[in-house]
C-alpha cells in the first residue's frame, strides 16, 4: 500500500463516518406551543406579539382569565374589592356552572375601592358588570377557586415582579387576590371575625385566609368558554 492509499485510509474512513453521523441525525423536535394564548375582547384568538387583549386562555387548564388594564375602567388593576356573595344570583358551590347550586349570602359588601360604582366595591359588583359586558364573549365569569388561581403562579418571575407571567398578565399588583373559597376560620388578630375567604398573594405565591371585609384584588375566570376550547 503506497503513501496516498494509507493517507486516504487514515483520513477518509473517519471523515466518512462523521459525515454519515451528521447526515443521519434526527431532526430536532418543534418546540411545544406556549400554553397561554391572548384573546381579544370579542373572543378572537390573537398571536403572541399582537394586542390589545382582554383575556388569556390557559390551554393547560382550559380556563379563560380576565386581563387587567390601567384605564380606570371596570378591569383596572388598581381596583380592590371586599369579598361578598349576594346569594343565589351570585356564587355557586361548584366551579363548573352546570353542576352549581345556590349558596346563601355571605361576606361584606362595598368595602373596596373603584370608580365604576356609586358606592364602594365588592367582588359581586365586578362579576355582575363583567358578565353584563360579556367580556371576551362570555357571560359566566366568577371568582376562581384557590386551586385555579394558584395555577397562574409563575416561579420564573423576575425579582421584584408579581409571581405571574406579566407578558400575558400586565398590571398585576403585589398583593392578595381573592378566590371563591370561603368559610375557613380566621386566626390571630382576626379571630373575633370568625371566618373569612381564601386569597393568594402574588408576592410570595402563597395562600392565606383573610377577612371578607379586606380590600383585595380580583382576577375573574370563566370555565367552559368558547374561545378556550
DRENDO-1510 file (C-alpha; in Angstrom, 1 decimal, always signed):
<recs>
REC; n; res; u; v; w
REC; 1; UNK; +0.0; +0.0; +0.0 .
REC; 2; UNK; +1.5; +3.3; -1.1 .
REC; 3; UNK; +1.5; +6.6; +0.8 .
REC; 4; UNK; -1.6; +8.1; -0.7 .
REC; 5; UNK; -3.6; +5.0; -0.1 .
REC; 6; UNK; -2.6; +4.9; +3.6 .
REC; 7; UNK; -3.4; +8.6; +3.9 .
REC; 8; UNK; -6.8; +8.0; +2.3 .
REC; 9; UNK; -7.5; +5.1; +4.7 .
REC; 10; UNK; -6.5; +7.1; +7.8 .
REC; 11; UNK; -8.3; +10.3; +6.9 .
REC; 12; UNK; -11.1; +9.2; +4.7 .
REC; 13; UNK; -12.7; +6.5; +6.8 .
REC; 14; UNK; -13.2; +8.6; +10.0 .
REC; 15; UNK; -14.4; +11.5; +7.8 .
REC; 16; UNK; -16.9; +9.4; +6.1 .
REC; 17; UNK; -18.2; +8.1; +9.5 .
REC; 18; UNK; -18.5; +11.7; +10.8 .
REC; 19; UNK; -20.4; +12.8; +7.6 .
REC; 20; UNK; -22.8; +9.8; +7.9 .
REC; 21; UNK; -23.5; +10.6; +11.6 .
REC; 22; UNK; -24.2; +14.2; +10.8 .
REC; 23; UNK; -26.5; +13.4; +7.9 .
REC; 24; UNK; -28.4; +10.8; +9.9 .
REC; 25; UNK; -29.0; +13.0; +13.0 .
REC; 26; UNK; -32.7; +13.0; +13.8 .
REC; 27; UNK; -34.5; +16.4; +13.3 .
REC; 28; UNK; -34.9; +18.5; +16.4 .
REC; 29; UNK; -38.5; +18.4; +17.6 .
REC; 30; UNK; -40.5; +21.5; +17.2 .
REC; 31; UNK; -41.0; +23.4; +20.5 .
REC; 32; UNK; -44.4; +22.9; +22.0 .
REC; 33; UNK; -46.6; +26.0; +21.7 .
REC; 34; UNK; -46.8; +28.1; +24.9 .
REC; 35; UNK; -49.9; +27.2; +27.0 .
REC; 36; UNK; -51.1; +30.8; +27.3 .
REC; 37; UNK; -53.0; +32.5; +24.5 .
REC; 38; UNK; -54.1; +36.0; +24.1 .
REC; 39; UNK; -57.8; +36.6; +23.5 .
REC; 40; UNK; -59.3; +39.8; +22.2 .
REC; 41; UNK; -62.4; +41.5; +23.7 .
REC; 42; UNK; -64.6; +39.9; +21.0 .
REC; 43; UNK; -63.4; +36.4; +21.8 .
REC; 44; UNK; -61.0; +36.0; +18.9 .
REC; 45; UNK; -57.6; +34.4; +19.3 .
REC; 46; UNK; -54.5; +36.7; +18.9 .
REC; 47; UNK; -50.9; +35.8; +18.1 .
REC; 48; UNK; -48.4; +36.2; +20.9 .
REC; 49; UNK; -47.0; +39.5; +19.5 .
REC; 50; UNK; -50.4; +41.1; +19.0 .
REC; 51; UNK; -52.6; +43.3; +21.1 .
REC; 52; UNK; -54.6; +44.7; +22.8 .
REC; 53; UNK; -56.0; +41.7; +24.5 .
REC; 54; UNK; -58.7; +41.4; +27.2 .
REC; 55; UNK; -58.4; +37.8; +28.3 .
REC; 56; UNK; -55.9; +34.9; +28.4 .
REC; 57; UNK; -56.7; +31.3; +27.7 .
REC; 58; UNK; -54.7; +28.7; +29.6 .
REC; 59; UNK; -54.7; +25.7; +27.2 .
REC; 60; UNK; -53.4; +23.5; +30.1 .
REC; 61; UNK; -56.4; +24.0; +32.3 .
REC; 62; UNK; -59.0; +25.2; +29.8 .
REC; 63; UNK; -59.7; +28.3; +31.8 .
REC; 64; UNK; -60.2; +31.8; +30.4 .
REC; 65; UNK; -58.8; +34.6; +32.6 .
REC; 66; UNK; -59.6; +38.3; +32.9 .
REC; 67; UNK; -56.7; +40.6; +32.0 .
REC; 68; UNK; -56.3; +43.8; +34.0 .
REC; 69; UNK; -55.9; +47.3; +32.5 .
REC; 70; UNK; -54.7; +50.8; +33.6 .
REC; 71; UNK; -57.5; +52.8; +32.0 .
REC; 72; UNK; -59.7; +53.4; +35.2 .
REC; 73; UNK; -62.3; +51.2; +33.6 .
REC; 74; UNK; -64.1; +48.2; +35.0 .
REC; 75; UNK; -61.0; +46.0; +34.8 .
REC; 76; UNK; -58.4; +48.4; +36.1 .
REC; 77; UNK; -55.7; +46.5; +38.0 .
REC; 78; UNK; -55.7; +49.1; +40.9 .
REC; 79; UNK; -59.3; +48.5; +42.0 .
REC; 80; UNK; -59.8; +46.5; +45.1 .
REC; 81; UNK; -62.9; +44.6; +46.4 .
REC; 82; UNK; -64.3; +43.2; +49.6 .
REC; 83; UNK; -65.4; +39.6; +49.4 .
REC; 84; UNK; -69.2; +39.4; +49.0 .
REC; 85; UNK; -71.7; +36.8; +47.8 .
REC; 86; UNK; -75.2; +38.1; +47.2 .
REC; 87; UNK; -76.7; +34.7; +47.3 .
REC; 88; UNK; -78.4; +32.6; +44.6 .
REC; 89; UNK; -77.8; +35.2; +41.8 .
REC; 90; UNK; -74.0; +35.2; +42.6 .
REC; 91; UNK; -71.6; +32.5; +43.5 .
REC; 92; UNK; -72.1; +28.7; +43.4 .
REC; 93; UNK; -70.9; +25.6; +45.1 .
REC; 94; UNK; -69.2; +24.2; +42.1 .
REC; 95; UNK; -66.7; +25.9; +39.7 .
REC; 96; UNK; -68.4; +24.4; +36.7 .
REC; 97; UNK; -71.8; +26.2; +36.3 .
REC; 98; UNK; -73.6; +23.1; +35.0 .
REC; 99; UNK; -73.0; +21.5; +38.5 .
REC; 100; UNK; -73.7; +24.6; +40.5 .
REC; 101; UNK; -76.1; +25.1; +43.4 .
REC; 102; UNK; -77.1; +28.4; +45.0 .
REC; 103; UNK; -75.3; +29.5; +48.2 .
REC; 104; UNK; -76.6; +31.9; +50.8 .
REC; 105; UNK; -75.5; +35.5; +51.2 .
REC; 106; UNK; -72.0; +35.9; +52.8 .
REC; 107; UNK; -69.2; +38.3; +53.2 .
REC; 108; UNK; -69.1; +42.1; +53.4 .
REC; 109; UNK; -70.5; +44.3; +50.6 .
REC; 110; UNK; -69.0; +47.6; +49.3 .
REC; 111; UNK; -65.7; +47.8; +51.2 .
REC; 112; UNK; -63.2; +48.1; +48.3 .
REC; 113; UNK; -62.2; +51.0; +46.1 .
REC; 114; UNK; -63.1; +51.6; +42.5 .
REC; 115; UNK; -64.5; +54.3; +40.3 .
REC; 116; UNK; -67.2; +52.4; +38.4 .
REC; 117; UNK; -69.7; +52.0; +41.3 .
REC; 118; UNK; -71.6; +54.8; +43.1 .
REC; 119; UNK; -70.7; +53.2; +46.4 .
REC; 120; UNK; -67.5; +51.3; +47.2 .
REC; 121; UNK; -66.8; +47.9; +45.5 .
REC; 122; UNK; -67.2; +44.3; +46.3 .
REC; 123; UNK; -66.5; +41.1; +44.3 .
REC; 124; UNK; -70.1; +40.8; +43.3 .
REC; 125; UNK; -70.0; +44.2; +41.6 .
REC; 126; UNK; -67.2; +43.1; +39.3 .
REC; 127; UNK; -68.8; +39.8; +38.5 .
REC; 128; UNK; -72.1; +41.4; +37.6 .
REC; 129; UNK; -70.6; +44.1; +35.4 .
REC; 130; UNK; -68.2; +41.7; +33.7 .
REC; 131; UNK; -71.0; +39.3; +32.8 .
REC; 132; UNK; -73.2; +42.1; +31.6 .
REC; 133; UNK; -70.3; +43.3; +29.4 .
REC; 134; UNK; -69.8; +39.7; +28.1 .
REC; 135; UNK; -66.1; +40.1; +28.3 .
REC; 136; UNK; -64.4; +38.1; +25.5 .
REC; 137; UNK; -67.8; +36.8; +24.5 .
REC; 138; UNK; -68.5; +35.1; +27.9 .
REC; 139; UNK; -71.2; +35.7; +30.5 .
REC; 140; UNK; -70.2; +33.1; +33.1 .
REC; 141; UNK; -67.4; +35.0; +34.9 .
REC; 142; UNK; -66.8; +34.2; +38.5 .
REC; 143; UNK; -64.1; +34.1; +41.2 .
REC; 144; UNK; -61.6; +31.3; +40.7 .
REC; 145; UNK; -61.1; +28.6; +43.3 .
REC; 146; UNK; -57.8; +28.7; +45.1 .
REC; 147; UNK; -56.5; +25.7; +43.0 .
REC; 148; UNK; -57.4; +27.5; +39.8 .
REC; 149; UNK; -55.8; +30.8; +40.8 .
REC; 150; UNK; -52.7; +29.1; +42.1 .
REC; 151; UNK; -52.2; +27.6; +38.6 .
REC; 152; UNK; -51.2; +31.1; +37.4 .
REC; 153; UNK; -48.3; +31.4; +39.9 .
REC; 154; UNK; -45.1; +31.8; +37.8 .
REC; 155; UNK; -41.9; +30.6; +39.6 .
REC; 156; UNK; -39.7; +32.1; +36.9 .
REC; 157; UNK; -40.9; +35.7; +37.6 .
REC; 158; UNK; -38.1; +38.2; +37.9 .
REC; 159; UNK; -37.1; +39.5; +41.3 .
REC; 160; UNK; -39.4; +42.3; +42.4 .
REC; 161; UNK; -42.2; +41.4; +39.9 .
REC; 162; UNK; -45.5; +39.7; +40.8 .
REC; 163; UNK; -45.3; +35.9; +40.5 .
REC; 164; UNK; -47.2; +35.7; +37.3 .
REC; 165; UNK; -46.3; +35.8; +33.6 .
REC; 166; UNK; -46.5; +39.6; +33.1 .
REC; 167; UNK; -46.1; +39.3; +29.4 .
REC; 168; UNK; -49.6; +37.9; +29.3 .
REC; 169; UNK; -51.0; +39.4; +32.6 .
REC; 170; UNK; -49.9; +43.0; +32.8 .
REC; 171; UNK; -50.9; +45.3; +35.6 .
REC; 172; UNK; -50.8; +42.6; +38.2 .
REC; 173; UNK; -50.2; +44.1; +41.6 .
REC; 174; UNK; -48.1; +42.9; +44.5 .
REC; 175; UNK; -50.9; +41.8; +46.9 .
REC; 176; UNK; -53.6; +39.4; +47.7 .
REC; 177; UNK; -56.1; +38.2; +45.1 .
REC; 178; UNK; -59.5; +36.8; +46.2 .
REC; 179; UNK; -60.6; +33.2; +45.5 .
REC; 180; UNK; -64.1; +31.8; +45.7 .
REC; 181; UNK; -63.2; +29.6; +48.7 .
REC; 182; UNK; -64.5; +30.9; +51.9 .
REC; 183; UNK; -65.6; +29.8; +55.4 .
REC; 184; UNK; -62.2; +29.0; +56.9 .
REC; 185; UNK; -61.6; +30.0; +60.5 .
REC; 186; UNK; -59.6; +33.2; +60.9 .
REC; 187; UNK; -56.6; +33.2; +63.2 .
REC; 188; UNK; -54.7; +35.6; +65.5 .
REC; 189; UNK; -55.9; +39.3; +65.4 .
REC; 190; UNK; -58.8; +38.4; +63.1 .
REC; 191; UNK; -60.1; +35.6; +65.3 .
REC; 192; UNK; -63.1; +37.6; +66.5 .
REC; 193; UNK; -64.4; +37.9; +63.0 .
REC; 194; UNK; -64.7; +34.1; +63.0 .
REC; 195; UNK; -64.5; +33.2; +59.2 .
REC; 196; UNK; -63.0; +34.7; +56.1 .
REC; 197; UNK; -62.2; +33.8; +52.5 .
REC; 198; UNK; -59.0; +32.5; +50.9 .
REC; 199; UNK; -56.7; +34.8; +48.9 .
REC; 200; UNK; -53.5; +34.1; +47.1 .
REC; 201; UNK; -50.6; +36.5; +47.4 .
REC; 202; UNK; -48.7; +37.1; +44.1 .
REC; 203; UNK; -45.8; +38.4; +46.2 .
REC; 204; UNK; -45.0; +35.1; +47.9 .
REC; 205; UNK; -47.2; +32.9; +45.8 .
REC; 206; UNK; -48.9; +31.6; +48.9 .
REC; 207; UNK; -52.5; +31.1; +50.1 .
REC; 208; UNK; -54.0; +32.9; +53.1 .
REC; 209; UNK; -57.4; +33.3; +54.8 .
REC; 210; UNK; -58.3; +36.9; +55.3 .
REC; 211; UNK; -61.4; +38.7; +56.5 .
REC; 212; UNK; -64.2; +39.3; +54.0 .
REC; 213; UNK; -64.0; +43.0; +54.7 .
REC; 214; UNK; -60.4; +43.3; +53.5 .
REC; 215; UNK; -59.9; +45.2; +50.2 .
REC; 216; UNK; -58.0; +42.8; +47.9 .
REC; 217; UNK; -57.5; +42.5; +44.2 .
REC; 218; UNK; -59.5; +40.2; +41.9 .
REC; 219; UNK; -58.9; +38.3; +38.7 .
REC; 220; UNK; -62.0; +36.7; +37.3 .
REC; 221; UNK; -62.2; +33.3; +35.5 .
REC; 222; UNK; -64.5; +31.7; +33.0 .
REC; 223; UNK; -64.8; +27.9; +32.6 .
REC; 224; UNK; -66.2; +26.2; +29.5 .
REC; 225; UNK; -65.5; +29.3; +27.4 .
REC; 226; UNK; -66.0; +29.2; +23.6 .
REC; 227; UNK; -62.6; +30.8; +22.9 .
REC; 228; UNK; -60.7; +28.4; +25.2 .
REC; 229; UNK; -62.0; +25.1; +23.9 .
</recs>
